Amino acid sequence: MPTPSKGERSRVSTRVPKPVAEELERRRIAAGASSESQFLADLLAAWTGHKDLVVELDQEVLPLTA
């Protein structure tokens, strides 16, 4: 069964230090996100003020402090 469209998207690519990637993966699993890509897309959407574009993450529990 095809996946519904998530709308127009742009690719963003970066390399992060291994400890950062490992922590992101732990947090993705804890949050129940289906993929690293969707987890990061949701985090970035919330962080940039586009909470309406968050697909999977509970918007009430995102810790976005530096």
CORDA-V289595 format. One record per run of one state. SS is the DSSP state (A for helix, B for strand, O for the rest). FROM is the first residue (numbers start at 1). LEN is the number of residues. If there is no record, write none. Layout:
SS;FROM;LEN
SS;FROM;LEN
//
This chain:
O;1;17
A;18;14
O;32;4
A;36;12
O;48;3
A;51;3
O;54;13
//
